[in-house]
Amino acid sequence: MAVTVRELAEWVEGEVIGDGRQPVVAARPLSEAEPGDITFVEDEKYLAQLHASPAVAAIVGPQIPVNGKTLIRVNDPLIAFITILQRLHPRPEVALTGIHATAQIHPTAKLGRDVAVGPFAVIGQECVIGDGCRLHAGVSVAHFCRLARDVVLHAHVVLYDGCVLGERVIVHANSVLGADGFGYRLQNGRHVKVPQLGHIEIADDVEIGACTTIDRATFGATRIGTGTKIDNLVMVGHNCQIGRHNLFVSQVGIAGSCTTGDYVVMAGQVGVADHIHVGDRAQLGAKCGVHKDVPPDQRMLGSPATPDKEQMRIMMTLEKLPEIRKDIRRIKQHLGMTDE
């Protein structure tokens, strides 16, 4: 359907700059935009690409200057673009409802109102499943788990015994919560398993990506704080205490008994050694190797992780090593010294 730019602006409470009567037939990102489309730009570095784009209009933020193209100015261009995209190109959703005939639910399990359980899902002994929960195909919820309301477990998620999930938790496909922590003792030349007797607790509004694993505690609970978002392929070890509103990007690995404050960010492939504390609002860049505690508000880079400004100096020095080596060789030749 064709909608005018002005109508789109009303959907997102934006300000029209230019001809608001222009019709728009589709919403596409800048690299794919075609004539008749609306697109969006968040950063000034894409202004040249926007100017060359055949799109009839663009959604932009307050800092983007006018360049002759019709604009819708909003505070958050990405969210506004998503809103328009969803309304212009609605996707039919197949809602999961009811209890599938192949699901296996233990007689002692308690299910709240409007719970949906997909094909071949399993719910164990004395589990409590809150109102509005959605358990998709092949989900396995072991014994004594407690799920608060509106939890979503996507296909083939596995919860081991005793997992506790708060309200509105989302766990994506093939993640495993509550498996045994990696704990062994060397006895008589053999690695002997230390029993992992605890459980895990996931607070409200946590989202966990696909193929992520969070281990149960040896004693007590491994905890993930309210509002924390965990990407795909992340590993959180046993006994960890993760703070509120953390962001962990893909392939982060956190060893056992680590703690984090609130609003911590770990970029891709960060590795954290055991028994480390990362303070509030700390930011760890990609591939950081963290071997000691990180103070609050610290930005770290590199492996071993060091403060970002120090690491940048190290990186600049490394780039100059070939020149430095040549200089040293010339100095040694001038002094009559030979390389050994």
Order of alpha helices (4+ residues) and beta strands (2+ residues): beta-alpha-beta-beta-beta-beta-alpha-beta-beta-alpha-beta-beta-beta-beta-beta-beta-beta-beta-beta-beta-beta-beta-beta-beta-beta-beta-beta-beta-beta-beta-beta-beta-beta-beta-beta-beta-beta-beta-beta-beta-beta-beta-alpha-alpha
